[in-house]
Amino acid sequence: AKNTAVHYKDYKINIVDTPGHADFSGEVERILKMVDGVLLLVDAAEGPMPQTRFVLQKALELGHKVIVVVNKIDRPDARVHEVMDEVLELLLDLNATEEQFDSPTIFCSAREGTSSYGPDDKGTDLIPLFETIVNYIDPPKGDENGPLQVLVSSIDYNEFVGRMGIGRIERGTIHQNQEVIVCDYHDPSVKKKEKVVALYEFTGLGRSPIQQASAGEIVAFSGISDITIGRTLCDLETVEPLPFVKISDPTIEMTFSVNDSPFAGREGKYVTSRNLRDRLQRELLKDVSLHVTEMGTDAFNVAGRGEMHLSILIETMRREGYELQVSPPHVLTHEENGKIMEPMERVVVDVPETYQGNVMTALGARKAILMNMQMMNSRSRIEFRMPSRGLFGYRSQFLTDTHGEGIMNTIFDGYEEWCGDIQTRSTGSLISFDTGDAVTYGLFNAQQRGTLIVNAGEKVYAGEVVGYTPTGEDITVNVCKTKHLTNTRASGSDDALRLVPVSKFSLEGCLEFLAPDELLEVTPENLRIRKRILDHDLRMKAASKKNK
């Protein structure tokens, strides 16, 4: 989440942008504690999305006032009046109060920088939006002269000042170099004296140092090295910790381990288990929804709120120069009354009519239950409820089934009893038999067995997955095989071999593709899918033992 502040007339308006996705629900719940009202931003063409439902539900539960902002009204496919009806239906669904149901609506075009009170009025500036915020949303209620209370809702890290806390002053006034008591609502044993060394306020997109701030302000402060989310800064005389939203439990886990492939250490800057441990511990300081458990010396079990949550962490680490291996994602189940419960997702797909049959067939096989279906022009919006694990590996198939025209949104939707086995991947793997450079001759022979995911000239190693087969079985191929030269053939005749263009997987695509016996090698320059057991003979022995 990002903070900013804007000045309008004599008012200072603190604005906090919250992630819309359910994977970041821990963050959404915290951020909503820092504000007095919300702007519900809805696209004039797409209407409310599943994530919109999630964030709005949390805001309504906290009793926040809502201003509905319909954006992109200048889009050629905008359907403003229908979208307004959908927003009202959503508010009804979520049991909004009378006041919340009668929320004001502003119509905007962010690209043109305009807003207006009516869907058919042409706006000239954003004054209607700011006027509505000032008039409709209540100012902060805290007592400036009371004893200090600051609830820490977010954490930042700066190499110069160390760990920084970000939070809203609920009551009182905070000064630079003030001594405070740090306490925790859920843990009475936490109570220690600390000093706020530096104090900052948010202005525009930056921060500026200040001497003091009073109730209602959102501030950042440094000087407390072990400050964490959920703690309260209190006056020395009056220690009253503020209640904190319980963070939702993780739903998905993966194993992060040290890269032990033949190409380990060639591309990354940080490759050891110590580097990996330090980086994951640093992430825990900022992300309360993440859980990390050590598994032996070289592996870590990392649990998060969804595939997207963990894939963002992997991509960030990759860009920072880390090398690691990750396992396929698994859902986290728990027991209730002797029954195994698994996480469920609410899935909304928006597809052209022609492809809705393909989507319904594929999701039906993955234990999805149809909840709702509506037609919009030539497209269908279909809503399902299904197990989270049923979505693993489905996104790439979804894009193929809808010829790239489908839109899919998912959101966590509670727990249900275990739904039975689901087949997630129907393809087998093409596995490299040798280590070396992939050559056109070897790839040309291999592409007759399946679809390749490596190009000529790429370095591959024995046990690396170089493609996939339509049959469900794994096939070993030698993509490093060169044509033997004789005195009757010229080596230049290789040029006549035509290779089918290769489509590379994204990080999410790789995670979805992984079979249970495969790992994803992540380096700053490459994503390689490999078998857990690289040696062909050992892999065959392990497979025959498993089949006995």
C-alpha positions in Angstrom: 0.0 0.0 0.0 1.2 3.5 -0.8 0.5 6.7 1.2 0.2 10.3 -0.2 -1.3 13.6 1.0 -2.8 16.4 -1.0 -3.8 19.9 0.0 -7.2 21.3 -1.1 -8.2 24.8 0.0 -7.5 24.7 3.8 -7.8 20.9 4.1 -5.1 18.3 4.1 -6.4 15.0 2.6 -4.4 11.8 3.4 -4.9 9.2 0.7 -3.9 5.6 1.1 -4.0 3.2 -1.9 -4.7 -0.3 -1.0 -4.0 -3.5 -3.0 -7.2 -4.8 -4.5 -6.3 -8.4 -4.6 -7.4 -10.9 -2.0 -3.9 -12.4 -1.8 -3.0 -9.2 0.1 -6.0 -9.3 2.5 -3.7 -8.9 5.4 -2.6 -5.5 4.1 -6.1 -4.5 3.1 -7.5 -5.0 6.6 -4.6 -3.1 8.2 -4.8 -0.1 5.8 -8.6 0.3 6.3 -7.9 0.9 10.0 -5.9 4.1 9.0 -8.8 5.8 7.2 -12.2 7.4 7.9 -13.8 6.7 4.5 -13.2 5.0 1.1 -13.4 5.9 -2.5 -14.8 2.8 -4.3 -13.2 3.0 -7.8 -15.1 1.1 -10.5 -14.3 0.8 -14.2 -17.1 2.2 -16.4 -16.8 -0.7 -18.8 -15.8 -3.7 -16.6 -18.0 -2.9 -13.5 -17.3 -4.3 -10.0 -14.7 -7.1 -10.0 -14.3 -9.9 -7.4 -11.5 -7.9 -5.7 -13.9 -4.9 -5.5 -16.3 -7.1 -3.5 -13.6 -8.1 -1.1 -12.2 -4.7 -0.3 -15.7 -3.1 -0.1 -16.9 -5.9 2.3 -14.0 -5.1 4.7 -14.7 -1.3 4.5 -18.4 -1.8 5.2 -17.7 -4.1 8.2 -15.6 -1.2 9.7 -18.5 1.2 9.1 -16.6 3.5 6.7 -18.5 6.0 4.6 -18.2 5.2 0.8 -18.0 7.5 -2.2 -18.5 5.6 -5.4 -16.2 6.8 -8.2 -17.0 5.5 -11.7 -13.8 6.0 -13.7 -12.9 5.8 -17.5 -16.4 7.2 -18.5 -14.7 8.3 -21.8 -14.1 4.7 -22.9 -15.9 3.8 -26.1 -17.4 0.7 -24.5 -18.4 2.4 -21.2 -21.8 1.3 -19.8 -22.2 3.8 -17.0 -25.8 3.2 -16.1 -25.5 -0.6 -16.0 -22.4 -0.4 -13.9 -24.2 1.9 -11.4 -26.9 -0.8 -11.0 -24.2 -3.4 -10.5 -22.6 -1.3 -7.7 -26.0 -0.9 -6.0 -26.6 -4.7 -6.2 -23.1 -5.3 -4.7 -23.9 -2.9 -1.8 -27.2 -4.8 -1.3 -25.4 -8.2 -1.4 -22.9 -7.0 1.3 -25.7 -5.8 3.7 -24.7 -2.1 3.5 -26.5 0.3 5.9 -29.1 2.8 4.7 -26.4 5.6 4.7 -23.8 3.4 2.9 -26.5 2.5 0.3 -27.2 6.1 -0.4 -23.5 6.9 -1.0 -22.7 9.8 -3.4 -21.4 8.9 -6.9 -18.8 10.9 -8.9 -18.1 10.2 -12.6 -14.4 10.7 -13.6 -12.0 10.4 -16.4 -8.5 10.1 -14.8 -6.8 10.4 -18.1 -8.4 13.7 -18.9 -8.3 14.8 -15.2 -12.0 15.6 -15.0 -14.9 14.7 -12.7 -18.6 15.5 -12.6 -21.7 14.9 -10.5 -23.8 13.3 -13.3 -22.9 10.6 -15.9 -23.8 12.8 -18.8 -22.2 16.0 -17.6 -18.9 17.0 -19.0 -16.4 17.8 -16.2 -13.5 20.2 -16.4 -11.5 19.5 -13.3 -11.4 17.3 -10.1 -13.1 19.9 -7.8 -16.4 17.9 -7.6 -14.4 14.9 -6.3 -12.5 16.9 -3.7 -15.7 18.8 -2.6 -17.5 15.5 -2.1 -14.6 14.1 0.0 -14.5 17.2 2.2 -18.2 17.5 2.7 -19.2 13.8 3.0 -16.3 12.1 4.8 -16.0 13.0 8.5 -12.8 14.6 9.8 -10.6 12.7 12.3 -12.3 12.3 15.7 -9.1 12.0 17.9 -8.4 14.3 20.8 -5.2 16.3 20.1 -4.7 17.0 23.8 -5.3 13.5 25.1 -2.5 10.9 25.9 -0.7 9.6 22.8 -1.9 6.5 20.9 -0.4 5.5 17.5 -1.3 2.2 15.9 1.5 0.9 13.6 -0.2 -0.4 10.4 2.7 -0.6 8.0 6.5 -1.1 8.0 9.1 0.3 5.8 12.9 -0.2 5.7 15.5 2.4 4.9 19.3 1.6 4.8 20.1 4.9 6.6 17.7 4.9 9.5 16.8 1.2 9.6 13.3 0.1 10.3 10.5 2.6 10.1 6.9 2.4 11.3 3.9 4.0 9.6 0.7 4.6 11.4 -2.1 7.0 12.2 -2.2 9.0 15.4 -5.5 8.0 17.0 -5.1 10.4 19.9 -2.8 13.0 21.3 0.3 14.6 19.7 3.7 13.0 18.9 7.0 15.0 19.0 10.4 14.3 17.6 12.7 12.7 20.2 9.7 11.8 22.4 9.9 8.8 24.7 7.0 6.4 24.3 5.9 3.0 25.5 5.5 0.3 22.8 2.8 -2.3 23.7 0.6 -4.9 21.9 -3.1 -5.5 22.4 -2.8 -9.3 21.8 0.4 -9.8 23.8 0.3 -8.1 27.3 4.0 -9.1 27.9 5.2 -6.6 25.3 5.7 -3.3 27.1 9.0 -1.4 26.7 10.2 2.2 26.7 11.5 3.5 23.3 12.4 6.9 21.7 11.0 8.3 18.4 14.2 9.7 16.8 12.8 11.1 13.6 9.3 11.9 12.4 8.0 12.3 8.8 4.8 13.4 7.2 3.7 12.4 3.7 3.6 15.2 1.1 2.8 14.3 -2.5 4.7 11.2 -3.3 7.5 11.8 -0.9 8.1 12.3 2.8 9.3 15.4 4.7 10.7 15.6 8.2 8.5 17.3 10.8 8.9 18.3 14.5 5.4 17.2 15.7 2.0 15.8 14.4 -1.4 15.5 16.1 -4.4 13.2 16.0 -5.7 12.2 12.6 -2.3 12.5 10.8 -0.6 9.6 9.2 3.1 9.7 10.0 6.3 7.6 9.5 8.9 7.4 12.3 12.3 5.8 12.9 14.4 5.0 16.0 12.6 1.8 17.2 14.6 -1.0 15.7 12.2 -3.9 16.3 8.9 -2.1 15.7 6.4 -4.4 14.0 2.9 -4.2 12.6 0.1 -4.2 15.2 2.0 -2.5 18.0 0.8 0.7 19.6 2.9 3.7 20.7 1.5 5.1 24.0 2.2 7.9 26.4 4.5 7.0 29.3 1.7 7.6 31.8 -1.3 6.1 29.9 -0.6 2.6 28.4 -3.6 1.7 26.3 -2.9 -0.6 23.4 -5.3 -0.4 20.4 -7.0 -3.6 19.1 -5.6 -4.8 15.8 -7.2 -6.8 13.0 -6.4 -10.5 13.1 -4.5 -11.3 9.9 -6.1 -14.0 7.7 -4.2 -17.3 7.7 -2.1 -18.4 4.6 -3.8 -20.7 2.1 -0.9 -21.8 -0.1 2.6 -23.0 0.6 5.8 -23.6 -1.4 9.3 -24.8 -0.6 12.1 -22.3 -1.4 15.5 -24.0 -1.5 19.1 -23.4 -2.5 19.7 -23.8 -6.2 21.6 -27.1 -6.7 21.4 -27.4 -10.5 24.5 -27.9 -12.6 24.3 -24.2 -13.6 24.0 -22.9 -10.0 25.9 -19.7 -9.2 26.5 -18.7 -12.8 23.9 -15.9 -13.0 22.9 -14.9 -9.4 24.6 -12.6 -6.9 23.1 -14.2 -3.8 23.0 -18.0 -3.9 23.7 -19.5 -0.4 21.1 -20.6 2.2 22.3 -17.7 4.4 21.4 -15.2 1.7 18.0 -16.8 1.2 17.3 -16.9 5.0 18.3 -13.2 5.5 16.1 -12.1 2.5 13.0 -14.1 3.7 13.5 -12.7 7.3 13.6 -9.2 5.8 10.4 -9.8 3.9 8.7 -11.0 7.1 9.4 -7.5 8.6 7.2 -5.9 5.9 4.6 -8.7 5.1 2.4 -10.0 8.0 0.5 -12.4 5.8 3.7 -14.4 5.0 4.9 -17.4 7.2 8.4 -18.9 6.8 9.5 -22.1 8.4 13.0 -23.6 8.1 13.2 -27.2 6.7 16.7 -28.4 7.4 19.6 -26.3 6.4 18.9 -25.5 2.7 15.1 -25.3 2.4 12.4 -23.0 3.7 8.6 -23.6 3.7 7.0 -20.3 2.7 3.2 -19.9 3.1 1.2 -17.0 1.7 -2.3 -15.8 0.8 -2.2 -17.2 -2.8 -0.2 -18.0 -5.8 0.0 -14.3 -6.8 1.3 -13.3 -3.3 4.2 -15.8 -3.5 5.0 -15.2 -7.2 5.4 -11.5 -6.5 7.9 -12.4 -3.8 9.8 -14.7 -6.1 9.9 -12.1 -8.9 11.2 -9.4 -6.5 13.9 -11.7 -5.2 14.9 -12.7 -8.8 15.3 -9.0 -9.8 17.4 -8.4 -6.7 19.9 -11.0 -7.9 18.8 -14.1 -5.9 19.1 -17.7 -7.2 16.7 -20.2 -5.8 14.5 -23.3 -6.5 10.8 -23.4 -5.8 8.5 -26.4 -5.5 5.0 -26.6 -7.0 2.4 -24.8 -4.8 0.2 -26.8 -2.4 -2.9 -25.7 -0.6 -3.0 -25.6 3.2 -5.8 -27.7 4.7 -7.1 -27.9 8.3 -9.4 -30.2 10.2 -12.8 -29.2 11.5 -15.0 -31.8 13.3 -12.9 -34.6 11.9 -13.3 -33.4 8.3 -10.5 -32.1 6.1 -11.3 -28.5 5.0 -9.7 -26.9 2.0 -9.6 -23.2 0.7 -12.2 -22.3 -1.9 -12.1 -19.5 -4.5 -14.9 -17.5 -6.1 -14.0 -17.3 -9.8 -15.5 -14.8 -12.3 -14.8 -15.3 -16.0 -15.6 -12.8 -18.7 -15.5 -14.6 -22.1 -16.9 -14.3 -25.6 -20.1 -16.4 -26.0 -18.4 -18.8 -28.5 -15.9 -20.0 -25.9 -18.1 -20.3 -22.8 -18.7 -24.0 -23.4 -14.9 -24.7 -23.4 -14.5 -22.8 -20.1 -17.5 -24.5 -18.4 -16.3 -28.0 -19.4 -12.7 -27.4 -18.2 -13.8 -25.8 -14.8 -16.5 -28.6 -14.3 -13.7 -31.2 -14.5 -11.9 -29.2 -11.8 -14.9 -29.4 -9.3 -16.2 -25.9 -10.0 -19.9 -25.2 -9.2 -21.7 -22.6 -11.4 -23.1 -19.8 -9.2 -24.3 -17.2 -11.6 -24.3 -16.4 -15.3 -25.2 -13.2 -17.3 -24.9 -12.0 -20.8 -23.4 -8.6 -21.7 -23.6 -7.9 -25.5 -21.6 -10.7 -27.1 -19.8 -11.7 -23.9 -20.8 -13.9 -21.0 -19.9 -13.3 -17.4 -19.9 -16.6 -15.5 -19.4 -17.0 -11.7 -18.1 -20.2 -10.2 -17.1 -21.5 -6.7 -14.3 -24.0 -6.7 -11.3 -25.4 -4.7 -8.2 -23.2 -4.9 -6.0 -26.2 -6.0 -8.3 -26.6 -9.0 -6.9 -23.3 -10.4 -3.3 -24.5 -10.4 -2.2 -24.8 -14.0 -5.5 -23.5 -15.4 -4.7 -19.9 -16.4 -2.6 -20.9 -19.4 -5.3 -23.4 -20.5 -7.9 -20.7 -20.0 -6.1 -18.3 -22.4 -5.8 -21.1 -25.0 -9.5 -22.1 -24.6 -10.6 -18.5 -25.1 -8.1 -17.6 -27.8 -6.6 -15.0 -25.5 -9.9 -13.0 -25.2 -11.0 -14.2 -21.7 -10.6 -12.4 -18.4 -10.5 -14.3 -15.2 -10.6 -12.9 -11.6 -10.4 -15.0 -8.5 -10.9 -14.3 -4.8 -10.6 -16.4 -1.6 -14.1 -17.5 -0.4 -13.8 -19.5 2.8 -13.2 -23.2 3.4 -15.2 -26.3 2.4 -14.9 -30.0 2.9 -12.2 -31.7 0.7 -13.7 -32.2 -2.8 -11.6 -35.2 -3.9 -8.8 -35.6 -6.4 -8.5 -33.1 -9.3 -6.3 -33.7 -12.3 -4.6 -30.4 -13.0 -2.1 -31.2 -15.8 -2.8 -33.5 -18.8 0.6 -33.1 -20.5 3.9 -35.0 -19.9 7.4 -33.5 -20.0 10.2 -33.6 -22.6 13.4 -34.1 -20.6 16.9 -33.3 -21.7 19.2 -36.4 -21.6 22.5 -34.5 -21.9 24.2 -31.3 -20.7 25.4 -28.8 -23.3 24.0 -26.3 -25.9 20.7 -27.1 -27.5 21.3 -27.4 -31.3 18.9 -27.1 -34.2 19.4 -30.7 -35.3 18.6 -32.1 -31.9 15.6 -29.7 -31.4 14.2 -30.6 -34.8 14.1 -34.3 -33.9 12.7 -33.5 -30.4 9.9 -31.2 -31.7 8.3 -34.2 -33.4 7.6 -35.6 -29.9 6.0 -32.5 -28.4 6.1 -28.7 -28.0 9.5 -27.2 -27.1 10.1 -24.4 -24.6 13.9 -23.8 -25.3 15.6 -22.2 -28.4 18.6 -23.3 -30.3 21.8 -22.0 -28.7 20.4 -22.2 -25.1 22.4 -24.0 -22.5 20.5 -27.0 -21.0 21.5 -29.8 -18.5 20.5 -33.4 -18.1 17.2 -33.6 -16.3 16.0 -30.1 -17.4 12.5 -30.0 -18.9 12.8 -28.7 -22.5 9.2 -29.1 -23.6 5.9 -30.9 -23.1 4.1 -33.8 -24.8 0.4 -34.2 -25.6 0.5 -37.7 -24.0 0.6 -37.7 -20.2 4.0 -39.5 -20.2 7.5 -38.1 -19.8 9.8 -38.6 -22.7 13.6 -38.2 -22.6 15.2 -36.5 -25.7 18.7 -35.4 -26.6 18.5 -31.8 -27.8 22.3 -31.4 -27.8 22.7 -34.1 -30.5 24.6 -32.8 -33.5 24.7 -34.2 -37.1 27.8 -36.4 -37.7 29.9 -34.9 -40.4 31.0 -37.1 -43.3 32.8 -36.4 -46.6 29.5 -36.6 -48.5 27.5 -34.0 -46.6 28.0 -30.4 -45.9 27.4 -29.1 -42.4 25.6 -26.0 -43.9 22.6 -28.2 -44.9 21.5 -27.8 -41.2 20.0 -24.5 -42.2 17.2 -26.1 -44.0 15.7 -27.4 -40.7 12.7 -25.4 -39.6 11.9 -25.1 -35.9 8.5 -24.1 -34.7 8.7 -20.7 -32.8 9.0 -21.3 -29.0 6.6 -19.7 -26.6 8.3 -19.0 -23.2 6.5 -19.3 -19.9 6.1 -16.4 -17.5 6.9 -17.0 -13.8 3.2 -17.7 -13.1 3.0 -20.0 -16.2 6.0 -22.0 -14.9 4.5 -22.4 -11.4 1.3 -23.6 -13.0 3.1 -26.0 -15.3 5.1 -27.8 -12.6 4.4 -31.5 -12.0 4.7 -32.9 -8.5 8.2 -34.3 -9.3 9.5 -31.0 -10.8 11.1 -27.9 -9.5 11.5 -24.4 -10.9 15.0 -22.9 -11.0 14.8 -19.1 -10.7 17.8 -17.0 -11.6 18.0 -13.3 -12.5 18.3 -14.2 -16.2 16.4 -17.5 -16.7 13.5 -19.6 -15.5 14.2 -23.3 -15.9 11.9 -26.2 -15.1 13.8 -29.3 -14.0 13.1 -32.7 -12.5 13.8 -33.2 -8.8 16.1 -36.1 -9.7 18.3 -35.0 -12.5 20.0 -38.3 -13.3 18.0 -40.4 -15.8 18.9 -43.8 -14.2 18.1 -42.7 -10.7 14.8 -41.2 -11.9 13.8 -44.4 -13.6 14.6 -46.4 -10.4 12.6 -44.0 -8.2 9.6 -44.2 -10.7 9.7 -48.0 -10.7 9.8 -48.1 -6.9 6.8 -45.8 -6.7 4.8 -47.9 -9.2 5.3 -51.1 -7.2 
